[in-house]
Amino acid sequence: MRAALAPIAQRANARVVELDVDADPALEAAYGALVPVLLLGSVEDGRELCHYHIDAQLVTDALAGAR
């Protein structure tokens, strides 16, 4: 997912923050079975865009709508 996300984020001038889900019990409980997971926004109030594999069009559209 990291490799597929990089060019999309670059085109949208978006910042990508990686978190270790296994290092945080709350994240592990919420997303442990879905790793890798991609959220738009913060962990607290972000929107889950995809997990396991990236949906490039969905992410592109979400980033365009977030501006």
Secondary structure, DSSP 8 states (H G I E B T S, - for coil): -HHHHHHHHHHTT-------GGG-HHHHHHHGGG-SEEEES-TTT-EEEEESS--HHHHHHHHHHH-
